[in-house]
Amino acid sequence: MECLNKKIALILILSVLKITTTFASPVLYVPMGNANNLVIIDLTTDKIIGRINELENAHGLSSSHASEYLVAGSMKPLDVAEQQSMNKPGIVSEEEHAAHHASKGDAGNIKSPSYISIIHPKHGHVIRRIAVRALSHHTAVSPDGKIAVVVHSGAGGISIINLDHMSVSKTIDTGQWPNYAVFSKNGAHLYVSNAGDNTVTEIGSKNWKITRQLTTGKGPEHMVLGAQGNILYVVNKADGTASVIDLVSGHIKQSYKIGNKPHGIDISGNGKLLFVVSKKDNIISRVELSNSTIKTAELSPAPYHLTYINGQHKIYVSSRKLAKIWVINPTTLSIQKTIELDKGIAHQMVLRND
């Protein structure tokens, strides 16, 4: 009997180890679009150490330090049967990511309902699916970890998800072709870029009312807050610039010429350096914000999403055309390593200390 009890205890321990995933160093979670998974990268070794395979064509991914979850979107429209089973984890069919890049007249699939996936990274799987009103592009999680925002680019507007109740609490119309969402440092405001009407919508998170429409350059997409939280940097795809918006006045205080079709943007931990990539010109740019000096380096083909890792002296940049991520030195802008991803395209990268 004692031997049997020991065997049972060992089986239970192994079962817990199997479903619980913890990492000794910071890791990067990267959704892989139509490869239908996300990869987990160890930032010390720059090696892939795991995958979560329950996703379908996820582009948007987000989290916060206060949240135990990752929130992933899906660029796959749902049929009726899928909508009825959205509260159950599981694998669903693929829809090409190109849907969210469709022309403004292509209003079919992009306005179809989709889902977001709530992932528990320590357990390594999707714990809940939540249906939303249209295809799910980028996502954002509030600093307190209680709210997730889903941007519906083609259909317009955003969905607000209560992560305590795991349900949609509100939908808000922002502007034409919303693209990206960023919370303020204290979570009091949400900022949504609207590529179709050259604005950023400011929304108060207490009552979810629109407070201001801020003017940007042409075709605003990705954004990042400054280190102090009073400046918003916005990439403008249509005119190849990055706007510097003073959130106190609500006005553009400066613009930087970045190159054709800029996309990913991030800022150094000390707030002194801004990094932006240009997909069409195949370059990465570093802006010294104190004197507006811009240094560029070739990065080909099609640099795409970008994230700066504070304390690691690294930048991670994905390619829009190849299944790879470059590890870039922020000082020299040279390639330190290349992480091969097998298949898919790396999208909105999220750092966690799980």
C-alpha positions as a LaTeX table, in Angstrom:
\begin{tabular}{lrrr}
\hline
Residue & $x$ (\AA) & $y$ (\AA) & $z$ (\AA) \\
\hline
Met1 & 0.00 & 0.00 & 0.00 \\
Glu2 & 2.84 & 2.40 & 0.89 \\
Cys3 & 4.48 & 1.69 & $-2.49$ \\
Leu4 & 1.17 & 2.37 & $-4.27$ \\
Asn5 & 0.71 & 5.66 & $-2.42$ \\
Lys6 & 4.21 & 6.76 & $-3.44$ \\
Lys7 & 3.44 & 5.98 & $-7.09$ \\
Ile8 & 0.20 & 7.97 & $-6.92$ \\
Ala9 & 2.03 & 10.90 & $-5.34$ \\
Leu10 & 4.68 & 10.80 & $-8.09$ \\
Ile11 & 2.01 & 10.76 & $-10.80$ \\
Leu12 & 0.32 & 13.81 & $-9.24$ \\
Ile13 & 3.61 & 15.70 & $-9.06$ \\
Leu14 & 4.41 & 14.92 & $-12.70$ \\
Ser15 & 0.91 & 16.02 & $-13.73$ \\
Val16 & 1.37 & 19.39 & $-12.05$ \\
Leu17 & 4.77 & 19.83 & $-13.69$ \\
Lys18 & 3.26 & 19.01 & $-17.05$ \\
Ile19 & 0.58 & 21.72 & $-16.94$ \\
Thr20 & 2.62 & 24.44 & $-15.22$ \\
Thr21 & 5.25 & 26.34 & $-17.18$ \\
Thr22 & 7.68 & 28.64 & $-15.35$ \\
Phe23 & 10.82 & 30.27 & $-16.71$ \\
Ala24 & 13.96 & 31.37 & $-14.86$ \\
Ser25 & 14.55 & 34.47 & $-17.00$ \\
Pro26 & 12.34 & 37.01 & $-18.81$ \\
Val27 & 10.65 & 35.60 & $-21.89$ \\
Leu28 & 9.12 & 37.03 & $-25.02$ \\
Tyr29 & 5.73 & 35.78 & $-26.25$ \\
Val30 & 5.29 & 36.18 & $-30.00$ \\
Pro31 & 2.07 & 35.39 & $-31.95$ \\
Met32 & 2.85 & 33.83 & $-35.33$ \\
Gly33 & $-0.19$ & 34.76 & $-37.40$ \\
Asn34 & $-1.29$ & 32.00 & $-39.77$ \\
Ala35 & 1.21 & 29.55 & $-38.27$ \\
Asn36 & $-1.55$ & 29.27 & $-35.65$ \\
Asn37 & 0.56 & 29.43 & $-32.51$ \\
Leu38 & 2.77 & 31.66 & $-30.45$ \\
Val39 & 6.41 & 31.03 & $-29.65$ \\
Ile40 & 8.17 & 31.64 & $-26.34$ \\
Ile41 & 11.70 & 33.03 & $-26.53$ \\
Asp42 & 14.22 & 33.02 & $-23.69$ \\
Leu43 & 15.79 & 36.48 & $-23.67$ \\
Thr44 & 19.06 & 35.28 & $-22.15$ \\
Thr45 & 19.79 & 32.67 & $-24.82$ \\
Asp46 & 17.58 & 34.04 & $-27.63$ \\
Lys47 & 16.28 & 30.54 & $-28.21$ \\
Ile48 & 12.71 & 29.27 & $-28.59$ \\
Ile49 & 11.85 & 27.35 & $-25.43$ \\
Gly50 & 8.16 & 26.66 & $-25.98$ \\
Arg51 & 5.02 & 27.11 & $-28.03$ \\
Ile52 & 1.30 & 27.50 & $-27.40$ \\
Asn53 & $-0.59$ & 25.87 & $-30.25$ \\
Glu54 & $-4.25$ & 26.69 & $-29.54$ \\
Leu55 & $-4.30$ & 29.99 & $-31.43$ \\
Glu56 & $-5.52$ & 30.68 & $-34.95$ \\
Asn57 & $-4.01$ & 33.54 & $-36.94$ \\
Ala58 & $-3.33$ & 35.73 & $-33.92$ \\
His59 & $-1.79$ & 39.12 & $-34.68$ \\
Gly60 & $-2.55$ & 41.10 & $-31.54$ \\
Leu61 & $-1.12$ & 40.02 & $-28.18$ \\
Ser62 & $-0.92$ & 41.94 & $-24.91$ \\
Ser63 & $-0.56$ & 41.70 & $-21.15$ \\
Ser64 & 0.45 & 43.83 & $-18.17$ \\
His65 & 2.61 & 43.37 & $-15.09$ \\
Ala66 & $-0.53$ & 43.09 & $-12.93$ \\
Ser67 & $-2.20$ & 40.48 & $-15.11$ \\
Glu68 & $-1.73$ & 36.72 & $-15.05$ \\
Tyr69 & $-3.06$ & 36.49 & $-18.60$ \\
Leu70 & $-2.03$ & 37.06 & $-22.18$ \\
Val71 & $-4.79$ & 38.34 & $-24.46$ \\
Ala72 & $-4.63$ & 37.32 & $-28.13$ \\
Gly73 & $-6.84$ & 38.39 & $-30.99$ \\
Ser74 & $-7.88$ & 36.37 & $-34.03$ \\
Met75 & $-8.08$ & 37.41 & $-37.67$ \\
Lys76 & $-10.54$ & 34.59 & $-38.39$ \\
Pro77 & $-14.28$ & 35.22 & $-38.85$ \\
Leu78 & $-16.61$ & 32.88 & $-36.99$ \\
Asp79 & $-19.47$ & 30.86 & $-38.31$ \\
Val80 & $-22.64$ & 30.39 & $-36.25$ \\
Ala81 & $-21.52$ & 27.12 & $-34.66$ \\
Glu82 & $-18.22$ & 28.63 & $-33.55$ \\
Gln83 & $-19.98$ & 31.62 & $-31.99$ \\
Gln84 & $-22.12$ & 29.26 & $-29.93$ \\
Ser85 & $-19.06$ & 27.44 & $-28.56$ \\
Met86 & $-16.88$ & 30.43 & $-27.76$ \\
Asn87 & $-16.77$ & 29.77 & $-24.02$ \\
Lys88 & $-14.85$ & 26.54 & $-24.62$ \\
Pro89 & $-11.10$ & 26.39 & $-25.31$ \\
Gly90 & $-10.20$ & 24.66 & $-28.54$ \\
Ile91 & $-8.71$ & 24.94 & $-32.00$ \\
Val92 & $-10.65$ & 26.72 & $-34.72$ \\
Ser93 & $-10.10$ & 27.29 & $-38.43$ \\
Glu94 & $-7.63$ & 29.75 & $-40.02$ \\
Glu95 & $-8.32$ & 33.03 & $-41.80$ \\
Glu96 & $-5.45$ & 34.74 & $-43.55$ \\
His97 & $-4.03$ & 37.75 & $-41.74$ \\
Ala98 & $-4.24$ & 39.71 & $-44.98$ \\
Ala99 & $-7.93$ & 40.35 & $-44.21$ \\
His100 & $-7.08$ & 43.30 & $-41.98$ \\
His101 & $-5.03$ & 44.84 & $-44.79$ \\
Ala102 & $-8.00$ & 44.68 & $-47.16$ \\
Ser103 & $-9.12$ & 47.76 & $-49.03$ \\
Lys104 & $-11.64$ & 50.03 & $-47.38$ \\
Gly105 & $-14.30$ & 48.76 & $-49.74$ \\
Asp106 & $-13.78$ & 45.14 & $-48.71$ \\
Ala107 & $-16.27$ & 45.05 & $-45.86$ \\
Gly108 & $-17.19$ & 41.37 & $-45.89$ \\
Asn109 & $-15.07$ & 39.16 & $-43.65$ \\
Ile110 & $-13.48$ & 42.01 & $-41.72$ \\
Lys111 & $-16.88$ & 42.84 & $-40.17$ \\
Ser112 & $-17.60$ & 39.24 & $-39.19$ \\
Pro113 & $-17.54$ & 38.27 & $-35.50$ \\
Ser114 & $-14.32$ & 36.73 & $-34.19$ \\
Tyr115 & $-12.91$ & 35.85 & $-30.79$ \\
Ile116 & $-10.16$ & 36.71 & $-28.40$ \\
Ser117 & $-8.24$ & 34.02 & $-26.54$ \\
Ile118 & $-7.32$ & 34.36 & $-22.87$ \\
Ile119 & $-4.06$ & 32.50 & $-22.27$ \\
His120 & $-2.64$ & 31.52 & $-18.91$ \\
Pro121 & 1.11 & 31.56 & $-19.69$ \\
Lys122 & 2.16 & 29.66 & $-16.56$ \\
His123 & $-0.19$ & 26.83 & $-17.52$ \\
Gly124 & 0.70 & 27.14 & $-21.20$ \\
His125 & $-2.76$ & 27.02 & $-22.77$ \\
Val126 & $-5.91$ & 28.94 & $-23.66$ \\
Ile127 & $-8.34$ & 29.02 & $-20.74$ \\
Arg128 & $-11.22$ & 30.95 & $-22.35$ \\
Arg129 & $-12.49$ & 32.21 & $-25.70$ \\
Ile130 & $-14.62$ & 35.37 & $-25.79$ \\
Ala131 & $-16.64$ & 36.31 & $-28.87$ \\
Val132 & $-16.34$ & 39.90 & $-30.12$ \\
Arg133 & $-18.18$ & 41.73 & $-32.86$ \\
Ala134 & $-15.51$ & 41.78 & $-35.60$ \\
Leu135 & $-12.04$ & 40.58 & $-36.52$ \\
Ser136 & $-9.56$ & 41.18 & $-33.70$ \\
His137 & $-6.45$ & 43.12 & $-34.69$ \\
His138 & $-4.23$ & 44.55 & $-31.94$ \\
Thr139 & $-5.04$ & 44.22 & $-28.24$ \\
Ala140 & $-4.08$ & 46.05 & $-25.03$ \\
Val141 & $-4.38$ & 45.22 & $-21.32$ \\
Ser142 & $-4.83$ & 47.92 & $-18.67$ \\
Pro143 & $-2.01$ & 48.51 & $-16.14$ \\
Asp144 & $-4.14$ & 47.03 & $-13.33$ \\
Gly145 & $-4.78$ & 43.89 & $-15.39$ \\
Lys146 & $-8.58$ & 44.16 & $-15.16$ \\
Ile147 & $-9.46$ & 45.31 & $-18.69$ \\
Ala148 & $-8.53$ & 44.14 & $-22.18$ \\
Val149 & $-9.15$ & 46.22 & $-25.28$ \\
Val150 & $-9.61$ & 44.70 & $-28.74$ \\
Val151 & $-9.22$ & 46.86 & $-31.86$ \\
His152 & $-11.50$ & 46.06 & $-34.82$ \\
Ser153 & $-9.65$ & 47.68 & $-37.71$ \\
Gly154 & $-11.90$ & 47.04 & $-40.68$ \\
Ala155 & $-15.24$ & 47.19 & $-38.87$ \\
Gly156 & $-14.26$ & 50.21 & $-36.78$ \\
Gly157 & $-14.20$ & 50.76 & $-33.03$ \\
Ile158 & $-13.05$ & 48.69 & $-30.07$ \\
Ser159 & $-14.42$ & 46.14 & $-27.64$ \\
Ile160 & $-13.83$ & 46.45 & $-23.89$ \\
Ile161 & $-13.35$ & 43.11 & $-22.10$ \\
Asn162 & $-13.81$ & 42.74 & $-18.34$ \\
Leu163 & $-11.14$ & 40.18 & $-17.42$ \\
Asp164 & $-12.72$ & 39.44 & $-14.03$ \\
His165 & $-16.00$ & 38.45 & $-15.68$ \\
Met166 & $-14.43$ & 37.26 & $-18.95$ \\
Ser167 & $-17.03$ & 39.10 & $-21.02$ \\
Val168 & $-17.51$ & 42.11 & $-23.29$ \\
Ser169 & $-18.68$ & 45.05 & $-21.20$ \\
Lys170 & $-18.83$ & 47.76 & $-23.86$ \\
Thr171 & $-18.10$ & 48.63 & $-27.49$ \\
Ile172 & $-16.96$ & 52.10 & $-28.57$ \\
Asp173 & $-16.73$ & 53.75 & $-31.98$ \\
Thr174 & $-13.46$ & 55.67 & $-32.26$ \\
Gly175 & $-12.56$ & 56.74 & $-35.79$ \\
Gln176 & $-12.10$ & 55.27 & $-39.25$ \\
Trp177 & $-9.91$ & 52.15 & $-39.45$ \\
Pro178 & $-8.67$ & 52.02 & $-35.85$ \\
Asn179 & $-5.33$ & 50.25 & $-35.61$ \\
Tyr180 & $-3.54$ & 50.29 & $-32.26$ \\
Ala181 & $-4.40$ & 50.88 & $-28.58$ \\
Val182 & $-2.25$ & 52.12 & $-25.70$ \\
Phe183 & $-3.22$ & 52.79 & $-22.07$ \\
Ser184 & $-1.81$ & 55.74 & $-20.15$ \\
Lys185 & 0.68 & 54.90 & $-17.39$ \\
Asn186 & $-1.97$ & 55.13 & $-14.66$ \\
Gly187 & $-4.68$ & 53.52 & $-16.80$ \\
Ala188 & $-6.93$ & 56.58 & $-16.63$ \\
His189 & $-6.98$ & 57.00 & $-20.40$ \\
Leu190 & $-6.89$ & 54.81 & $-23.47$ \\
Tyr191 & $-5.49$ & 56.02 & $-26.80$ \\
Val192 & $-6.62$ & 54.47 & $-30.10$ \\
Ser193 & $-5.02$ & 55.37 & $-33.43$ \\
Asn194 & $-7.41$ & 55.79 & $-36.39$ \\
Ala195 & $-5.59$ & 55.23 & $-39.68$ \\
Gly196 & $-8.57$ & 56.30 & $-41.78$ \\
Asp197 & $-9.06$ & 59.82 & $-40.44$ \\
Asn198 & $-5.60$ & 60.77 & $-39.11$ \\
Thr199 & $-6.54$ & 60.97 & $-35.45$ \\
Val200 & $-5.93$ & 59.37 & $-32.09$ \\
Thr201 & $-9.02$ & 58.97 & $-29.92$ \\
Glu202 & $-8.55$ & 59.63 & $-26.20$ \\
Ile203 & $-11.02$ & 57.74 & $-23.99$ \\
Gly204 & $-11.48$ & 58.03 & $-20.22$ \\
Ser205 & $-11.40$ & 54.55 & $-18.70$ \\
Lys206 & $-13.59$ & 55.47 & $-15.73$ \\
Asn207 & $-16.76$ & 55.98 & $-17.78$ \\
Trp208 & $-15.46$ & 54.97 & $-21.25$ \\
Lys209 & $-16.38$ & 58.32 & $-22.78$ \\
Ile210 & $-14.36$ & 59.92 & $-25.59$ \\
Thr211 & $-12.61$ & 63.00 & $-24.23$ \\
Arg212 & $-10.55$ & 64.21 & $-27.21$ \\
Gln213 & $-9.69$ & 63.53 & $-30.84$ \\
Leu214 & $-5.99$ & 64.27 & $-31.33$ \\
Thr215 & $-4.64$ & 65.14 & $-34.78$ \\
Thr216 & $-1.71$ & 63.08 & $-36.10$ \\
Gly217 & 0.13 & 62.64 & $-39.39$ \\
Lys218 & $-1.40$ & 60.62 & $-42.22$ \\
Gly219 & $-2.38$ & 57.03 & $-41.51$ \\
Pro220 & $-1.50$ & 56.65 & $-37.80$ \\
Glu221 & $-0.91$ & 53.08 & $-36.67$ \\
His222 & 1.47 & 51.84 & $-33.96$ \\
Met223 & 2.10 & 53.97 & $-30.86$ \\
Val224 & 4.20 & 54.07 & $-27.71$ \\
Leu225 & 4.09 & 56.27 & $-24.62$ \\
Gly226 & 7.12 & 58.27 & $-23.52$ \\
Ala227 & 8.89 & 57.27 & $-20.31$ \\
Gln228 & 7.07 & 59.92 & $-18.25$ \\
Gly229 & 3.70 & 59.19 & $-19.83$ \\
Asn230 & 3.05 & 62.73 & $-21.06$ \\
Ile231 & 4.16 & 62.18 & $-24.67$ \\
Leu232 & 2.64 & 59.84 & $-27.24$ \\
Tyr233 & 4.76 & 58.76 & $-30.22$ \\
Val234 & 2.69 & 57.73 & $-33.24$ \\
Val235 & 3.87 & 56.06 & $-36.46$ \\
Asn236 & 2.11 & 57.45 & $-39.54$ \\
Lys237 & 2.16 & 54.89 & $-42.33$ \\
Ala238 & 0.82 & 57.09 & $-45.13$ \\
Asp239 & 3.33 & 59.96 & $-44.83$ \\
Gly240 & 6.31 & 58.04 & $-43.41$ \\
Thr241 & 6.62 & 60.02 & $-40.19$ \\
Ala242 & 6.47 & 59.61 & $-36.44$ \\
Ser243 & 4.43 & 62.26 & $-34.62$ \\
Val244 & 5.35 & 63.50 & $-31.15$ \\
Ile245 & 2.08 & 64.39 & $-29.40$ \\
Asp246 & 2.08 & 66.39 & $-26.17$ \\
Leu247 & $-0.75$ & 64.82 & $-24.17$ \\
Val248 & $-1.15$ & 67.90 & $-22.00$ \\
Ser249 & $-1.89$ & 70.27 & $-24.89$ \\
Gly250 & $-3.08$ & 67.56 & $-27.28$ \\
His251 & $-0.96$ & 69.01 & $-30.10$ \\
Ile252 & 1.84 & 67.68 & $-32.26$ \\
Lys253 & 5.07 & 69.23 & $-30.99$ \\
Gln254 & 7.36 & 67.59 & $-33.55$ \\
Ser255 & 7.50 & 65.07 & $-36.40$ \\
Tyr256 & 10.33 & 62.81 & $-37.52$ \\
Lys257 & 10.78 & 61.58 & $-41.09$ \\
Ile258 & 11.18 & 57.80 & $-40.79$ \\
Gly259 & 10.78 & 56.31 & $-44.28$ \\
Asn260 & 8.15 & 54.61 & $-46.41$ \\
Lys261 & 5.55 & 52.50 & $-44.60$ \\
Pro262 & 6.90 & 52.74 & $-41.05$ \\
His263 & 5.46 & 50.16 & $-38.68$ \\
Gly264 & 6.97 & 48.99 & $-35.38$ \\
Ile265 & 7.95 & 51.57 & $-32.75$ \\
Asp266 & 9.30 & 51.47 & $-29.20$ \\
Ile267 & 11.22 & 53.61 & $-26.74$ \\
Ser268 & 14.23 & 52.90 & $-24.53$ \\
Gly269 & 13.68 & 52.41 & $-20.83$ \\
Asn270 & 15.25 & 55.76 & $-19.97$ \\
Gly271 & 13.02 & 57.52 & $-22.50$ \\
Lys272 & 15.94 & 59.01 & $-24.43$ \\
Leu273 & 15.87 & 56.91 & $-27.61$ \\
Leu274 & 13.03 & 56.16 & $-30.02$ \\
Phe275 & 13.28 & 53.19 & $-32.39$ \\
Val276 & 11.17 & 52.85 & $-35.56$ \\
Val277 & 11.31 & 50.59 & $-38.60$ \\
Ser278 & 10.37 & 51.24 & $-42.22$ \\
Lys279 & 8.98 & 48.19 & $-44.02$ \\
Lys280 & 9.35 & 49.49 & $-47.56$ \\
Asp281 & 12.74 & 51.17 & $-47.16$ \\
Asn282 & 14.14 & 48.21 & $-45.17$ \\
Ile283 & 15.67 & 50.32 & $-42.41$ \\
Ile284 & 15.64 & 50.68 & $-38.65$ \\
Ser285 & 15.97 & 54.20 & $-37.24$ \\
Arg286 & 17.11 & 55.42 & $-33.83$ \\
Val287 & 16.03 & 58.93 & $-32.83$ \\
Glu288 & 17.93 & 60.71 & $-30.04$ \\
Leu289 & 15.05 & 62.64 & $-28.55$ \\
Ser290 & 17.22 & 65.27 & $-26.85$ \\
Asn291 & 18.58 & 66.64 & $-30.12$ \\
Ser292 & 16.46 & 64.91 & $-32.83$ \\
Thr293 & 19.51 & 63.18 & $-34.36$ \\
Ile294 & 18.46 & 60.15 & $-36.42$ \\
Lys295 & 20.74 & 57.18 & $-37.11$ \\
Thr296 & 19.62 & 54.49 & $-39.58$ \\
Ala297 & 20.78 & 51.03 & $-40.59$ \\
Glu298 & 19.67 & 48.61 & $-43.28$ \\
Leu299 & 17.46 & 45.76 & $-42.11$ \\
Ser300 & 16.03 & 43.56 & $-44.83$ \\
Pro301 & 13.55 & 42.30 & $-45.80$ \\
Ala302 & 10.57 & 44.28 & $-44.51$ \\
Pro303 & 11.24 & 44.98 & $-40.80$ \\
Tyr304 & 7.89 & 44.81 & $-39.07$ \\
His305 & 7.10 & 44.63 & $-35.34$ \\
Leu306 & 9.66 & 45.97 & $-32.88$ \\
Thr307 & 10.20 & 45.81 & $-29.14$ \\
Tyr308 & 12.97 & 47.27 & $-26.97$ \\
Ile309 & 13.97 & 45.11 & $-23.99$ \\
Asn310 & 14.92 & 47.31 & $-21.05$ \\
Gly311 & 17.94 & 46.02 & $-19.14$ \\
Gln312 & 18.94 & 43.55 & $-21.87$ \\
His313 & 20.45 & 46.08 & $-24.33$ \\
Lys314 & 18.53 & 44.42 & $-27.15$ \\
Ile315 & 15.87 & 45.21 & $-29.70$ \\
Tyr316 & 13.78 & 42.45 & $-31.26$ \\
Val317 & 12.47 & 43.09 & $-34.79$ \\
Ser318 & 10.40 & 40.70 & $-36.88$ \\
Ser319 & 10.28 & 40.47 & $-40.67$ \\
Arg320 & 6.99 & 40.83 & $-42.56$ \\
Lys321 & 8.26 & 38.55 & $-45.33$ \\
Leu322 & 10.31 & 35.88 & $-43.54$ \\
Ala323 & 9.78 & 33.69 & $-40.48$ \\
Lys324 & 12.50 & 35.28 & $-38.37$ \\
Ile325 & 13.26 & 37.78 & $-35.64$ \\
Trp326 & 16.44 & 39.85 & $-35.62$ \\
Val327 & 18.16 & 40.67 & $-32.33$ \\
Ile328 & 19.53 & 44.19 & $-32.76$ \\
Asn329 & 22.16 & 46.13 & $-30.80$ \\
Pro330 & 20.51 & 49.48 & $-29.88$ \\
Thr331 & 23.82 & 51.37 & $-30.02$ \\
Thr332 & 25.18 & 50.18 & $-33.35$ \\
Leu333 & 21.86 & 49.01 & $-34.87$ \\
Ser334 & 23.73 & 45.91 & $-36.05$ \\
Ile335 & 22.28 & 42.38 & $-36.04$ \\
Gln336 & 23.54 & 40.38 & $-33.06$ \\
Lys337 & 21.57 & 37.19 & $-33.75$ \\
Thr338 & 18.78 & 35.87 & $-35.93$ \\
Ile339 & 16.03 & 33.71 & $-34.44$ \\
Glu340 & 14.57 & 31.34 & $-37.03$ \\
Leu341 & 10.84 & 30.69 & $-36.51$ \\
Asp342 & 10.16 & 27.79 & $-38.93$ \\
Lys343 & 6.97 & 29.30 & $-40.35$ \\
Gly344 & 4.54 & 32.18 & $-39.90$ \\
Ile345 & 5.14 & 35.90 & $-39.36$ \\
Ala346 & 5.93 & 37.35 & $-35.93$ \\
His347 & 3.52 & 40.06 & $-34.77$ \\
Gln348 & 2.82 & 42.00 & $-31.52$ \\
Met349 & 5.56 & 40.82 & $-29.09$ \\
Val350 & 5.00 & 40.77 & $-25.31$ \\
Leu351 & 7.62 & 40.62 & $-22.56$ \\
Arg352 & 6.79 & 38.80 & $-19.32$ \\
Asn353 & 8.75 & 37.63 & $-16.26$ \\
Asp354 & 6.92 & 34.34 & $-15.76$ \\
\hline
\end{tabular}
